[in-house]
Amino acid sequence: MIDSDLLNDSFLPWDENDAFWNTKSRVAVVSESIRMIRLIGKTEHPVACELVVERRVPLAWSSGLVFPPGLGFSQGFSPSPLHQTFTEEKLGQAEKTELDAHLENLLTRAECTKHWTEKILKQTEVLLQPNPNVRIEDFFYEKLDKKAPTRLNNHEMLGQSMIDSGNEFGPGTAYGNALMKSGETENQIGAAEREFIQSSAINFLTPFRNFLEGDFKTILKERKLLQIKRLDLDAAKTKLKKAKMAEARAAAEQELKVTQSEFDRQAEITRLLLEGISSTHAHHLRCLNDFVEAQATYYAQCYQYMVDLQKQLGSFPSSFCSNNNQCSSGAAATISVPTLPVSTDPTASARQSHSGFSELLSSGTSRKARVLYDYDAAGSNELSLLADEVITVSSIPGMDSDWLMGERGNQRGKVPITYLELLN
């Protein structure tokens, strides 16, 4: 009894209104393990199609073969020898020539190499460019043989934002100056990343891609040709077995000799190509060493850039503090926060400081002074200050007694006395 569920119209992938299928042809397969169904029918021209189904076919179908009236394997359709040999081998009705174990191992090794090369290539591309949209865009530019537009990477975009904000806050302020220095460092890291990506693409990705698109495609082509030669050989063997007459047998033997020679020749060509996988592995090993070296160089550059930045920011301690003026423990371990000079006699210290400023105001000379706190200039006639820096101060006639004229390099402006400590 044939399974009605397997024979209903929804199971078969054709349109029942089609003229060919108006006969309600149904096909079955004898072997339970075979998943291929060969549909054979007849229209104005002989037609045959194959489909693979994802379910096992019951052995009971062997009694359910149904063909259009008057049509059999010998009428209306003549399958090619290759198709016929392939089908008979799948059904266990013909002998199959097996490849030698060494060649089978080489084929397995080639498939394994292809699989992992694809995986490594894909994951490396994700590492170098995490944004899938950018990867797709670059792919289209590559296929169109056009140069992709130059884009800022993440570090460069961050660096540009820091520099712009630093200019907005003022390079003379502690925060603005630190932002600009950090932005410059981020730009350096971005340039190093760009160089790393370019080096990796040339020395690592390109050889892997060339193998997949070149050498392995050649292997696939020759392997397919070997499969055809094997089917030809099996067909010749079957033909020789079926030959009864002496003349037919002699012709079959000659055909078998020719097909055997062609099969052996193709097997040797395929074997030589597959043995080249060892050279591919050696080449990919050198590419891997280049990739690791490029990574080491990139990370070493980034580390050095950040160490240099950390040293530069060491002179801006207040920039590492939160709004409640409490610094993080990590910053406190490497950065000393300036404090007011401690004296056992605050009154005496105040008198000494006041006396020094009084002498400076009256004498009109210039002296060195250490900045006690950061100071952001309120106007263009004032000078922004950074804690712990040393500047030159002097008095100008007519200036308020709470202010002095400060000079730092070619910068000049008013500074408040309360932010300064005169040096001897």
NUDRENPA-107655 format. One record per residue (C-alpha): residue in three letters; residue number from 1; x, y negated, z. Coordinates in steps of 0.05 Angstrom, whole numbers, plus 5000, padded with zeros to 4 digits. Example, Ala and Ser with C-alpha at 12.3 -4.5 7.8 and 13.67 -1.06 7.14 Angstrom:
<nodes>
<"ala",1,<5246,5090,5156>> <"ser",2,<5273,5021,5143>> 
</nodes>
This chain:
<nodes>
<"met",1,<5000,5000,5000>> <"ile",2,<5031,4934,4979>> <"asp",3,<5032,4878,5030>> <"ser",4,<4977,4831,5007>> <"asp",5,<5010,4772,5041>> <"leu",6,<5072,4781,4998>> <"leu",7,<5030,4785,4935>> <"asn",8,<4984,4726,4944>> <"asp",9,<4991,4665,4899>> <"ser",10,<5021,4621,4953>> <"phe",11,<5081,4667,4959>> <"leu",12,<5102,4664,4886>> <"pro",13,<5134,4599,4861>> <"trp",14,<5094,4588,4797>> <"asp",15,<5033,4551,4773>> <"glu",16,<4978,4601,4759>> <"asn",17,<4950,4554,4706>> <"asp",18,<5014,4564,4666>> <"ala",19,<5000,4607,4604>> <"phe",20,<5055,4655,4623>> <"trp",21,<5026,4671,4692>> <"asn",22,<4953,4677,4671>> <"thr",23,<4966,4752,4669>> <"lys",24,<4978,4751,4745>> <"ser",25,<5044,4787,4736>> <"arg",26,<5075,4814,4800>> <"val",27,<5144,4843,4810>> <"ala",28,<5174,4886,4865>> <"val",29,<5243,4910,4884>> <"val",30,<5261,4980,4905>> <"ser",31,<5315,4969,4956>> <"glu",32,<5295,4941,5024>> <"ser",33,<5361,4906,5032>> <"ile",34,<5359,4869,4966>> <"arg",35,<5332,4797,4969>> <"met",36,<5332,4782,4896>> <"ile",37,<5267,4787,4856>> <"arg",38,<5272,4789,4781>> <"leu",39,<5209,4763,4748>> <"ile",40,<5199,4789,4678>> <"gly",41,<5144,4766,4633>> <"lys",42,<5129,4746,4562>> <"thr",43,<5106,4681,4529>> <"glu",44,<5121,4657,4458>> <"his",45,<5194,4668,4475>> <"pro",46,<5225,4720,4522>> <"val",47,<5232,4690,4591>> <"ala",48,<5268,4715,4654>> <"cys",49,<5281,4680,4719>> <"glu",50,<5310,4699,4786>> <"leu",51,<5295,4674,4855>> <"val",52,<5322,4690,4924>> <"val",53,<5271,4699,4980>> <"glu",54,<5288,4692,5053>> <"arg",55,<5250,4755,5075>> <"arg",56,<5263,4829,5067>> <"val",57,<5223,4867,5015>> <"pro",58,<5187,4931,5037>> <"leu",59,<5207,4996,5005>> <"ala",60,<5133,5009,4990>> <"trp",61,<5139,4958,4934>> <"ser",62,<5172,5012,4892>> <"ser",63,<5103,5037,4875>> <"gly",64,<5075,4968,4862>> <"leu",65,<5111,4946,4798>> <"val",66,<5062,4910,4754>> <"phe",67,<5078,4884,4684>> <"pro",68,<5036,4850,4631>> <"pro",69,<5004,4902,4585>> <"gly",70,<5052,4934,4537>> <"leu",71,<5113,4900,4567>> <"gly",72,<5170,4938,4600>> <"phe",73,<5245,4931,4607>> <"ser",74,<5253,4955,4536>> <"gln",75,<5201,4908,4506>> <"gly",76,<5200,4833,4499>> <"phe",77,<5263,4820,4540>> <"ser",78,<5335,4843,4534>> <"pro",79,<5378,4821,4593>> <"ser",80,<5451,4807,4579>> <"pro",81,<5501,4862,4597>> <"leu",82,<5530,4818,4653>> <"his",83,<5461,4806,4684>> <"gln",84,<5443,4879,4676>> <"thr",85,<5508,4902,4707>> <"phe",86,<5501,4853,4765>> <"thr",87,<5430,4875,4778>> <"glu",88,<5447,4949,4776>> <"glu",89,<5505,4938,4824>> <"lys",90,<5458,4902,4872>> <"leu",91,<5409,4959,4867>> <"gly",92,<5463,5010,4878>> <"gln",93,<5453,5040,4809>> <"ala",94,<5522,5023,4782>> <"glu",95,<5593,5030,4806>> <"lys",96,<5627,4965,4827>> <"thr",97,<5701,4953,4818>> <"glu",98,<5729,4928,4883>> <"leu",99,<5785,4878,4888>> <"asp",100,<5848,4901,4923>> <"ala",101,<5854,4884,4997>> <"his",102,<5911,4834,4987>> <"leu",103,<5870,4794,4937>> <"glu",104,<5809,4795,4982>> <"asn",105,<5852,4769,5040>> <"leu",106,<5878,4713,4997>> <"leu",107,<5807,4694,4977>> <"thr",108,<5786,4693,5049>> <"arg",109,<5846,4651,5068>> <"ala",110,<5831,4601,5012>> <"glu",111,<5759,4594,5035>> <"cys",112,<5782,4583,5106>> <"thr",113,<5832,4530,5083>> <"lys",114,<5779,4495,5044>> <"his",115,<5730,4496,5102>> <"trp",116,<5777,4466,5153>> <"thr",117,<5808,4417,5104>> <"glu",118,<5739,4389,5091>> <"lys",119,<5724,4384,5165>> <"ile",120,<5790,4350,5183>> <"leu",121,<5783,4302,5125>> <"lys",122,<5712,4283,5146>> <"gln",123,<5730,4272,5219>> <"thr",124,<5792,4232,5202>> <"glu",125,<5750,4187,5158>> <"val",126,<5702,4177,5217>> <"leu",127,<5761,4161,5262>> <"leu",128,<5790,4109,5214>> <"gln",129,<5722,4079,5198>> <"pro",130,<5668,4094,5249>> <"asn",131,<5615,4054,5212>> <"pro",132,<5578,4101,5165>> <"asn",133,<5550,4044,5124>> <"val",134,<5619,4018,5109>> <"arg",135,<5643,4088,5090>> <"ile",136,<5585,4095,5041>> <"glu",137,<5599,4027,5011>> <"asp",138,<5673,4044,5003>> <"phe",139,<5653,4110,4970>> <"phe",140,<5611,4074,4917>> <"tyr",141,<5666,4023,4903>> <"glu",142,<5715,4081,4894>> <"lys",143,<5668,4117,4846>> <"leu",144,<5658,4052,4807>> <"asp",145,<5734,4041,4804>> <"lys",146,<5725,3974,4838>> <"lys",147,<5764,3944,4896>> <"ala",148,<5724,3940,4960>> <"pro",149,<5719,3870,4990>> <"thr",150,<5766,3853,5047>> <"arg",151,<5731,3856,5114>> <"leu",152,<5753,3835,5183>> <"asn",153,<5758,3895,5229>> <"asn",154,<5730,3895,5300>> <"his",155,<5795,3870,5332>> <"glu",156,<5801,3813,5282>> <"met",157,<5729,3792,5292>> <"leu",158,<5739,3792,5367>> <"gly",159,<5803,3753,5360>> <"gln",160,<5771,3701,5316>> <"ser",161,<5714,3692,5366>> <"met",162,<5764,3683,5423>> <"ile",163,<5804,3632,5384>> <"asp",164,<5742,3592,5364>> <"ser",165,<5716,3592,5435>> <"gly",166,<5784,3572,5462>> <"asn",167,<5785,3512,5415>> <"glu",168,<5715,3495,5437>> <"phe",169,<5733,3497,5511>> <"gly",170,<5798,3461,5498>> <"pro",171,<5868,3491,5490>> <"gly",172,<5891,3447,5548>> <"thr",173,<5845,3484,5597>> <"ala",174,<5867,3548,5631>> <"tyr",175,<5808,3588,5604>> <"gly",176,<5813,3559,5534>> <"asn",177,<5888,3571,5530>> <"ala",178,<5880,3643,5554>> <"leu",179,<5824,3656,5503>> <"met",180,<5868,3631,5447>> <"lys",181,<5927,3674,5468>> <"ser",182,<5881,3734,5475>> <"gly",183,<5851,3721,5406>> <"glu",184,<5920,3718,5375>> <"thr",185,<5937,3785,5406>> <"glu",186,<5872,3816,5381>> <"asn",187,<5889,3792,5311>> <"gln",188,<5957,3825,5317>> <"ile",189,<5924,3890,5339>> <"gly",190,<5875,3884,5281>> <"ala",191,<5932,3876,5231>> <"ala",192,<5967,3937,5261>> <"glu",193,<5902,3976,5255>> <"arg",194,<5895,3956,5182>> <"glu",195,<5966,3979,5168>> <"phe",196,<5953,4045,5205>> <"ile",197,<5890,4058,5164>> <"gln",198,<5925,4044,5099>> <"ser",199,<5983,4089,5116>> <"ser",200,<5937,4145,5139>> <"ala",201,<5895,4140,5075>> <"ile",202,<5956,4146,5031>> <"asn",203,<5997,4198,5069>> <"phe",204,<5942,4240,5100>> <"leu",205,<5873,4233,5069>> <"thr",206,<5894,4230,4996>> <"pro",207,<5933,4296,4996>> <"phe",208,<5876,4331,5031>> <"arg",209,<5825,4303,4982>> <"asn",210,<5870,4321,4923>> <"phe",211,<5871,4393,4946>> <"leu",212,<5795,4397,4951>> <"glu",213,<5782,4362,4885>> <"gly",214,<5840,4392,4846>> <"asp",215,<5874,4456,4868>> <"phe",216,<5814,4487,4901>> <"lys",217,<5768,4473,4842>> <"thr",218,<5819,4508,4797>> <"ile",219,<5817,4567,4845>> <"leu",220,<5741,4569,4842>> <"lys",221,<5742,4566,4766>> <"glu",222,<5791,4624,4761>> <"arg",223,<5754,4664,4814>> <"lys",224,<5690,4657,4775>> <"leu",225,<5725,4679,4712>> <"leu",226,<5752,4739,4751>> <"gln",227,<5681,4757,4771>> <"ile",228,<5659,4755,4698>> <"lys",229,<5718,4800,4678>> <"arg",230,<5700,4848,4733>> <"leu",231,<5628,4853,4709>> <"asp",232,<5654,4864,4638>> <"leu",233,<5698,4920,4664>> <"asp",234,<5640,4952,4703>> <"ala",235,<5595,4947,4642>> <"ala",236,<5649,4982,4600>> <"lys",237,<5655,5037,4652>> <"thr",238,<5580,5048,4652>> <"lys",239,<5579,5048,4576>> <"leu",240,<5633,5101,4575>> <"lys",241,<5595,5145,4624>> <"lys",242,<5532,5141,4581>> <"ala",243,<5568,5154,4515>> <"lys",244,<5552,5224,4488>> <"met",245,<5576,5224,4417>> <"ala",246,<5651,5229,4405>> <"glu",247,<5652,5166,4362>> <"ala",248,<5614,5125,4413>> <"arg",249,<5658,5152,4468>> <"ala",250,<5722,5132,4431>> <"ala",251,<5695,5062,4421>> <"ala",252,<5675,5058,4494>> <"glu",253,<5744,5081,4516>> <"gln",254,<5777,5027,4473>> <"glu",255,<5730,4974,4501>> <"leu",256,<5746,4998,4572>> <"lys",257,<5820,4992,4558>> <"val",258,<5813,4921,4533>> <"thr",259,<5768,4898,4591>> <"gln",260,<5814,4932,4642>> <"ser",261,<5873,4893,4613>> <"glu",262,<5835,4827,4614>> <"phe",263,<5812,4841,4685>> <"asp",264,<5883,4856,4709>> <"arg",265,<5910,4794,4675>> <"gln",266,<5856,4750,4707>> <"ala",267,<5868,4782,4775>> <"glu",268,<5942,4765,4770>> <"ile",269,<5927,4693,4751>> <"thr",270,<5879,4686,4809>> <"arg",271,<5929,4719,4857>> <"leu",272,<5984,4670,4838>> <"leu",273,<5938,4611,4849>> <"leu",274,<5916,4638,4916>> <"glu",275,<5987,4650,4939>> <"gly",276,<5999,4576,4927>> <"ile",277,<5957,4563,4989>> <"ser",278,<6021,4575,5030>> <"ser",279,<6053,4516,4994>> <"thr",280,<5990,4476,5008>> <"his",281,<5995,4490,5082>> <"ala",282,<6068,4468,5083>> <"his",283,<6050,4404,5046>> <"his",284,<5992,4390,5093>> <"leu",285,<6039,4401,5153>> <"arg",286,<6085,4345,5127>> <"cys",287,<6024,4301,5118>> <"leu",288,<6002,4316,5189>> <"asn",289,<6071,4296,5215>> <"asp",290,<6065,4230,5177>> <"phe",291,<5996,4218,5206>> <"val",292,<6020,4231,5277>> <"glu",293,<6079,4185,5267>> <"ala",294,<6033,4130,5241>> <"gln",295,<5988,4139,5302>> <"ala",296,<6048,4135,5349>> <"thr",297,<6072,4072,5316>> <"tyr",298,<6003,4040,5318>> <"tyr",299,<5991,4055,5392>> <"ala",300,<6061,4033,5410>> <"gln",301,<6050,3966,5375>> <"cys",302,<5983,3957,5410>> <"tyr",303,<6014,3973,5477>> <"gln",304,<6070,3923,5467>> <"tyr",305,<6022,3869,5444>> <"met",306,<5980,3878,5507>> <"val",307,<6040,3879,5553>> <"asp",308,<6063,3813,5523>> <"leu",309,<5994,3784,5531>> <"gln",310,<5990,3806,5603>> <"lys",311,<6056,3770,5617>> <"gln",312,<6030,3707,5584>> <"leu",313,<5965,3709,5623>> <"gly",314,<6004,3717,5688>> <"ser",315,<6011,3641,5690>> <"phe",316,<5935,3634,5689>> <"pro",317,<5914,3668,5754>> <"ser",318,<5848,3633,5761>> <"ser",319,<5824,3663,5695>> <"phe",320,<5824,3731,5728>> <"cys",321,<5777,3710,5784>> <"ser",322,<5702,3716,5787>> <"asn",323,<5653,3660,5801>> <"asn",324,<5658,3671,5876>> <"asn",325,<5734,3661,5872>> <"gln",326,<5749,3733,5890>> <"cys",327,<5801,3766,5845>> <"ser",328,<5799,3839,5825>> <"ser",329,<5846,3886,5862>> <"gly",330,<5881,3904,5796>> <"ala",331,<5897,3831,5780>> <"ala",332,<5919,3817,5851>> <"ala",333,<5970,3872,5847>> <"thr",334,<6008,3839,5790>> <"ile",335,<5989,3765,5793>> <"ser",336,<6003,3719,5851>> <"val",337,<5948,3669,5864>> <"pro",338,<5977,3601,5883>> <"thr",339,<5958,3574,5951>> <"leu",340,<5968,3509,5986>> <"pro",341,<6035,3501,6023>> <"val",342,<6027,3524,6094>> <"ser",343,<6058,3480,6149>> <"thr",344,<6058,3487,6223>> <"asp",345,<6044,3413,6227>> <"pro",346,<5992,3393,6176>> <"thr",347,<5994,3320,6198>> <"ala",348,<6069,3316,6186>> <"ser",349,<6063,3349,6118>> <"ala",350,<6008,3301,6097>> <"arg",351,<6049,3241,6121>> <"gln",352,<6110,3266,6082>> <"ser",353,<6070,3276,6018>> <"his",354,<6036,3208,6025>> <"ser",355,<6103,3175,6037>> <"gly",356,<6133,3205,5973>> <"phe",357,<6075,3181,5930>> <"ser",358,<6079,3112,5962>> <"glu",359,<6152,3107,5944>> <"leu",360,<6137,3130,5873>> <"leu",361,<6081,3079,5865>> <"ser",362,<6124,3022,5891>> <"ser",363,<6189,3040,5854>> <"gly",364,<6160,3053,5785>> <"thr",365,<6209,3111,5773>> <"ser",366,<6191,3181,5749>> <"arg",367,<6195,3246,5788>> <"lys",368,<6181,3320,5779>> <"ala",369,<6117,3347,5809>> <"arg",370,<6087,3417,5816>> <"val",371,<6013,3426,5799>> <"leu",372,<5974,3457,5856>> <"tyr",373,<5909,3473,5820>> <"asp",374,<5881,3477,5750>> <"tyr",375,<5852,3412,5726>> <"asp",376,<5808,3402,5665>> <"ala",377,<5814,3333,5635>> <"ala",378,<5750,3292,5637>> <"gly",379,<5771,3246,5581>> <"ser",380,<5821,3235,5525>> <"asn",381,<5864,3191,5570>> <"glu",382,<5873,3247,5621>> <"leu",383,<5920,3307,5620>> <"ser",384,<5895,3378,5634>> <"leu",385,<5937,3416,5684>> <"leu",386,<5953,3489,5698>> <"ala",387,<5969,3514,5768>> <"asp",388,<6044,3523,5784>> <"glu",389,<6068,3485,5723>> <"val",390,<6119,3429,5732>> <"ile",391,<6107,3361,5699>> <"thr",392,<6138,3292,5701>> <"val",393,<6098,3238,5736>> <"ser",394,<6107,3163,5740>> <"ser",395,<6069,3101,5761>> <"ile",396,<6044,3048,5714>> <"pro",397,<6027,2978,5738>> <"gly",398,<5953,2966,5745>> <"met",399,<5936,3041,5751>> <"asp",400,<5891,3065,5807>> <"ser",401,<5930,3088,5868>> <"asp",402,<5897,3157,5865>> <"trp",403,<5926,3170,5796>> <"leu",404,<5994,3177,5763>> <"met",405,<6016,3182,5691>> <"gly",406,<6035,3254,5675>> <"glu",407,<6079,3279,5618>> <"arg",408,<6087,3349,5591>> <"gly",409,<6129,3353,5528>> <"asn",410,<6096,3306,5479>> <"gln",411,<6030,3305,5518>> <"arg",412,<6015,3246,5563>> <"gly",413,<5956,3227,5606>> <"lys",414,<5930,3209,5675>> <"val",415,<5932,3261,5730>> <"pro",416,<5902,3259,5800>> <"ile",417,<5951,3254,5858>> <"thr",418,<5912,3305,5900>> <"tyr",419,<5929,3360,5849>> <"leu",420,<6004,3348,5854>> <"glu",421,<6063,3363,5900>> <"leu",422,<6126,3321,5889>> <"leu",423,<6191,3360,5883>> <"asn",424,<6257,3338,5913>> 
</nodes>
